[in-house]
């Protein structure tokens, strides 16, 4: 802990009495208070909190969505992330809709966070935590709440040799990042500047802390494991208002829960330290778009791809996805690391040759794109802007140079979700005896909706050390044996407050087709789990689906560190005792 963090923690603890002792004030049995209701803090109470956090108490207000200039800005995920009254998704059909909190603490330190936690506990408030704000399930969204907004906590420090506090483990290269950091912050410091790699998210604007707590996959997770598995140490404010530094020797159960046990559940992370890895020489991309001219030809194409993937592509070099549609189109958008473009191209030639052998059945296979680039340049905006259409830069006046997002990710900014489902596909489906079952289910699903197989979000084929590290996390163990995460989803948007909702009948139809597609695919993997960061809001068996056999252990951690349920998120550990909006006790 640096001197600043030590002083911050001490000040937070010393000031606790002014805002109510957490040992004496806890949520009442009936639920939490709302503005205007009995028990809502008075003006003097809010003034006291504002003073305690150095004036950083604000009233979040969404921008004027009817202003054409604002509408244009809302296509920019950096702009949305800078608005405390917005979230990256604008809502979910019949589930939630983005709405500002009543108040927010724009935290700049762990001390600020501790003050907000104590205040929420003392006054029985609904509390939410927002970093990147990318939660599809709306974890950082709750009207009538107090929000802890960590956007300004953006410090990044690269370590040549880091040892967790109290540990005798040998030092390792690492990076420490504040709770408000997005992955582009981490990649620029670790890869562009220091020439190493940190396993994080694929989207540049996803929050670091939130991804780690959800388990965390990026484009190269097949090679390096999950983000949660890279966690060496975390600074976290728990429900009692204490600032704790946790790792494998200091409060190891809480440390373990933070590695995939779900964000916004055990406390507020204020800093994480992640192991870094040697940087491969190259990163690259393969694109291939094949059109099958009949259903029968499409099924044969799927079968040939499954064979190719099982024998040649299920290894640490490959990540990202293949998308298959109702129109019999097969779209490859894969990335690779540690091999050359020539080697990548050679890996895909058997599929191209398969299609070439039946020219009346397939077209498009002759346009196979395989490109590589120096891995150190992958998050360098000055370099990547030379790749037409690859990135979109944040060109607002006065912003830090180098901000960009992958152009394809822009489709999700402000998304209003009609449905989102995911399923881990076990490696056993790649065995020759089981491939027909996989192909039949996959094809049946594509008759209903577009299906994506995200190969980097399953660890089958990863190096043993990456699997071992990921096994020591709270993520559903299904991921260790999964060759891919299947994602089937539908969205429109944006539909923030003040904007019209989509055609609800059409949205419901899309939802039903998504669910029908997932039902068809699930026939190949009944009982398989789902990824908590990318999943169905209405998942019925969520405890098992998200965490499998780890749920009981996670619940014990929750009851130890947050027995009154101050931190409540939809389908988070321990949320069985609360209503969906987190205001009313149901048990």
N, C-alpha and C positions, 0 to 999 in steps of 0.2 A: 504494500500500500504506500503510495507516495505521501509526502507530508500534507499536500493539499487534501487528499482523500481522508487522511487521518483526522485532520482538523474539521473537515466537513462532517464526518461521522460524529465527532465529539460535540460539535455545535448542535447537530440535529438531536442528539440524545439529551443534551442539557436543556434544550428549548421545549422538550416534550410536555412538561407540566403546563406550559402556557396554553397549549391547545388541547389538553385533556389527556390523562394518562391512559394508555391502551389497556392497562391491567384493570381499569375501573370502568371503561366505556367500551361496549361491544354491541354489535347489531342486535336489535330486539327480535323476539321470536316471530312477530308478525311480519316483519320485512323492513324495507328501507324507506326513507322519507323522500318526498318530492317537493319541488318549489310550491310554496303557498300552503303546504300541509303542516300539520302539527309536528314540531321538532325541527323544521327546516331552519338552518342557521340564519341569524339576523344580520343586519348590515355591519354591526360591530364585530361579529364573528368573522365575517369575510374580510373586513379591514385588518383584523388581527392576522389572518393567514397571509394576506397580501404583504404586510409588514415583515412577517417571518420569512418570506421567500424573496425578499429584496425587491418587492414591487412586481414580481413576475406572475401575478394572478390576472387572468384575462377573461373576457366574455367572448367565446368563439362565435363568430358570425360568418355564415357562408357568403361568398361573393355574389353579386347580382347576376344570376344565371341568364337573365334576359338581355344583358348587355352584350352586343355582338363581339366586342373585344374580349370579354370574359369567356364567351363561348369558344373563341379561338384558343385562348390560353388554357382552357380546360382539356385540350388535347395533349397537353404537356404534363407528364407525370411528375416532373420536378415542381411545377407550379402547384399542382394538386397537393403534393406533399408539404408544401409551404403554407397551406391553408388549414388552420386548426379546425375549421368548420366543415371540412370535406374529408372523405375517405377515398381510396383509390378505386374501389367498387362503389356503385351508387345504390346497390340493394340487391334483393333476392325475392323472387315471386312468392308471395304469401308468407314471407319470413321476416325480412327487415328492410328498412330504407334509411339511407344515410341521413343523419340529423345531428346537429351540434350539441355538445354537452352544455350544461348550464354555466359551468365555469371550467377553466383549465389552468393548471400550473405549468408555465413554459419553463420547465426545469433546466437548470444549467449545472447542477451538481447533485451528488447523492444526498446532500443535506436538504436541498429543495424537495427531493422526492420523499425523504423521510417526514418532512413537515406535512406534505400533502397526505401521506398515508395516515399519519396520526390524526389529522383533521377529519378525514373521511371516517375513520374508526370511531372517533369521539362523537361525531354528529350523525352516525348511522346513514352514511351516504352511499349511493351506488358509485363505485370507483371503476374507471377504465384506464387502460394504459395504451398509449399510441406512440409507436416509433415510425416505421415506414408506412403504416396504415393500409397494408395490402391484404388484410384478412378477408377472404371470401365470405366467411361466416359472420362477419361483422363484430369480431371480438373487441375492436377498439372503438365501437360505435354504441352509444347509449344516450338517448335524450334524458334530460333531468339529472345527469350525473356530474361528478367531478372527474375531469380527465387529467392524467399526468402525461404531459406531452414532452417527449425527450428529444425533439428535433434538433435542438441547439447543442446537444451533448455529442460533438462530432470529433473529439480528439482521437488521433490515431498514432500509435507508437510501435515501431518495428523493433524487435529484440533479436540480437544475434544469439543470445543465450538466456533462456528464461527457466526458472525453477519456481513452481508454485510455493506459496508461503507455507512454511512448516514441513515441506517435503524434502526428502533426501534423494529424490530422483535426479539423474544427471540433467544438466540444462540442455534445452533444445531451442532451435529457432522458433520464433513465435511473433504474433502481433496482438496488441491490445487495442480495442476500439470502444468508443463510447456508445451508449445505448441509442443515440440518434443517428448513428452511421448507417449508410446504405452500402450495398456491396461494391458499388463503384468506388467509394472511398477506400475500402480495404484493398481492392484490386490495384488501384493506382499506387498505393503505398507499397504493397508487397510485391507486385509483379512489375509494373512499369518502372518503379523507382529502385526497388531492391533486388529484382531479378529472381524472386521465388514465387511460390504458388500457395494460396490459401483456398481451401475448399469452401465455396459459398454458393450463392444462388445464381441462376442464369440471367434473370432480369436485373439490370443495373440499379433500379430504384427500390428493390426489396430491402427491408430493414434487416440488419445483421442479427440483432438480438432475437427478433421474432422467428427468423428462420431456424436459428440454432435450437430454440425451445421447441419447435415443431419437429425436429429431427434434421431436416434440411438437405435438399438435393440441388445440385447444380449440373451443368452440362458434362462435367468430368467426374461425377461421383462413382462411376464404374471403376475408375482408376484410383481414386483417393478416398472413397468412403463418404460418409455423411458429414455435414457441418457440425452436428451435435457430437460426433465422435472425435472431432478436433478440439473440443473444448478442454482447456487445461485448467482454467480458473474463471470464476465469475464473482463480481461484486453485486450484491442483491440486497434490496430493502424488503424485509419480511413484514408480515401483518402487525407485528408488535412495534414497528417503527425502527427496528435495529438495522444498521448497515453491516452486513456480513460479507466476508470474503471466504468463498467455499471452493474446495477442490477435492482431490482424492483422499486427502488426510484430514482436512478441516470440514466437518459436517458433510461427510461423503454421501449420505442418503439424499440430502437436498441437492448437492452437486449432480448426482446421478439423475434425479428427477428433471433437472433443467436441461438435460441432454435428450430432448425428445418427448418430455412429459406434457407438453402443451404450454403455450404462452399465456400470460396474464392469470396464472393459476396459483403459483407458490410465492410470488413476490414480484418486485419490480427490478429487473436487471438494469444496472447502471453502467456496467462495463464487462466485457468478455475478453478473455485472452485465448487465442486459438493457435494451435501448432501450424507451422508452415512446412512446405515440402519443396524439394528440388524442382525447379521449373523444367518441363520438357523443352526441347529445342523448338518444336513446332506445335501449333494448333492448326486445325484445318476443317474444311466443310465439304460434304458431298451432297449434291442435289441431283435427284433423278425423278422424273414424272412419267409414269407409264399408264397408258389408257388401254384397258382390256375391252375387246369389242363384243364380248358376250359374258353372261354369268358363268358359264362353264370355264371359259378362259380365265376369268378373274379368280375362280377358286384354284385353278392350277397355278396361277401366279402366286397366290398366297402360300400354297403348299411349297412351291420352289423357294420362296423367300424364307419360310420357316426352316427348311433344310439348310439353306445358306447361313442363316443366322446361327443355328445350332452348331454348325461345324466350323465357321470362320469368323463370326462377328461378336460372339458372346465372350468378350475379353476386355481387359482394362482400356484398350485403345478407343473404344467406341461409345458414343452417347447420343442423346437427343432422340429424335422420333421418326416414326413412319405413320402417315395418316392415310386412312382408307375410307372411301366415300360410297354413298349410295349410287353414284354414277359410274362405278367400276374403275375409279381412278386410284392409282397407287402412287403416293407422294412421299419421297424420301427427303428428309431434312436432317441429316446426321452430321455430327462433328466427330473429329478424331484428335488424338494427341499422341505424340511420341513416335509417329511414323510419317513418311513422306507422302506427298500427293500421289506419286507413282504407285506406292504400295497401297494406298487407299483405293485408287482406281482399280488396281488388280484384284482387290478383294471383292469388288462389285461386278467384275466382268462375267462371272458365271451366270448371274441373273440377266445381264444384257444378252449374253449368248443364248440363253434359254428363250428369250423373247424373239431374238433374231431368227431362231429356228422355226418360228411360226409367224411369219410376217402378216398373215391374214388375220391373226388374232390380237396382235399388239402393235402399238405405235408409241413413239416418244423415247424409247429406250436408247436410241443412238445419241441422244443429247445427255451425256453423263458429265457432270461438272465435278471436278475434284481439285480443290485449291488448298494450299497451305501457306502459312506465314510465320514469321518469328513469333514465338509465344509471348515474348516480352512486349510485343506491339499490340496485343489483342484488345487491351483496354486503353490504348493510346488514341485519343480522339483525333489528333493531328495526323496520325497514320491511317486510322480507319476511315476517315472522311474521303479517302481516295478510292474506297470501294463503293461504287455507285449503289445507292439505295440501302446499304447495310445498316447505317446508323442515322439517327435524327438528333441534331444538336439542340441544346437549350440555348436559344438566342435572345433571351430576355435581357434588356439593358442592365448592366451592373452585376450579373451573376458571375460566379467563378468560372473561368474558362475550363473547357474539357468535359463539361456535363453532357452526356448523351444517353440515349436509350436505343436498343435494337429496334429498328423500324417495325418489325413484326409484332413486338410487344405493345406497340401503341394501340392495337385493337382492344386491349383490355382496359384502357384508361376510362374510368367512369362506367364500366360494364354493369348492366342490370341483369343478374343471372336468372335464367329461367330454370336451369338445372345444372348440376355439376356432380359427377360421380367418378369414383376411381376404384380400381381393383388390382391387387398384386397378383401377377401370374407366375405360378411356381415353375421352377426349372424342369420339373418332371414332365411338363407338357412338351418339352423339346426332345424328349426321348422318342426314338422312331416309332414305338408302339402307341404313343399318345398324340403324335402330330396330327393325325386325321381328326381327332376330337377337337383339338385347338382350331384347326382350319374350319371345321364345320361351324363351331360356335362363333368364330371371328366373322365368317361370311354371313351368317344369320344376323349378327349384330349390324353389319353394314347395310342390310336391307332396311334398317330403321333409321340410322343416323351415322354421321362420320365418327370413326373410332381412331383414337391415337394410341400408339404403343410408345411409351417413353422409356427407352432402354436404360438411360442413366439413373432411373429411379427404382432400380432393383439391383441387388448386389451380387447375384449369381454371375460368376465370371470375373469378379473383382479379385485383387491380390489377397492372399491369406491375412496379411496384416491389416488391410482395410476392413475385412469382414470381422476380424477379432475385435478391432476398436469399435466397430458399430454394434457388435454383440453386447458390449458393455455400455449400452445406452437404453433409454426407456422406450424407444421406438418398437412397434410391433415386430417381433422376431420373424414374421413372414417375409420381411424385406430381405433378410439374409439369404433366402433361397429363391427369391423372385428374380426372373430374368428381365421383367419390365413392369411398369405400372401402366395399366390401361386407363385412359381418361376419356370420358364421353361427356360433353357439356354443350350448353346452348346459352346465348346471351344476346341482349340488345343494349341500347343505351347511348349516352348516359341518361339517367332519370333521377337526378337530384331533386330535392324539394324546390318547387317553383317551375319544374319542367314536367311535361306530360309523361305519364307512364306509357309503356308500350301497349300495343293491342293485346289485351289480357287473354282473349280467346286464342290468338295465335301463339302467345307465350305458353299457355297451358298445353296446346297441341305439341309444341316443341318439347316441353317438359315430359309429356307422356311418351313421346318417341325416344327421347334419351333414356328414360327408364326402361322402355321395352328393349332397346339395344343392349343395355347393361344386363338385363335379365337373360337375354340370349347368350351373351358372352359368359356370364356367371355359370352357365351350365358346364363349362370346361373347368371351372375352379370354384366349386361350391365351398363356402366357408372361408374363402380367402379374405385377408384384411384389406383395409383402406388407409390411405395416407391422410393424416389429420389436417395438414395444411391445404390439401386439395381433395375435398370430399363432399358428400351430400349433407346439406344442412339438416335433412330429415332422416338421417341414418338411424334406424331403430335400435340396432344392436351396437351402438357406438363404442361402448367400453371395450368389448372384445375386438371390434373392427379396427379401432385406432391403436390399442395397446396389447391385445392378446393377454397372455398370462402375466404381463407386467402390471395389470391394472390394480390388483390387490396391494402390491408394494407401493405404487404411486398414491393410492388412497391413504395409506398409513403416513406417508410423508405429508400429504395435504393436511391431515388431521393434526399432525404434530406442529406444523408451522403456521397453519391458518385454521384453527379449530372452529372459528365463528363464520368462516366463509366470506371474508372481506373481499377476496379476489374471486370473482365468479364470471365465467365466460360460458357461452352456449356450448354444451357438450364437452365441457372441460372436466377434469377429474374433480369429483365431489359436487358437481352441479346438479346431481339428482335431487338435492334438497332445496332447489330453487326453481322458480318459474322461468320460462324461456327468456324473459326480459331481465332477469336477475334482481327483481325488486321484491318478490314475495316468496316467503318460505313455503315450500310444499311438503316438507317433512321435518 
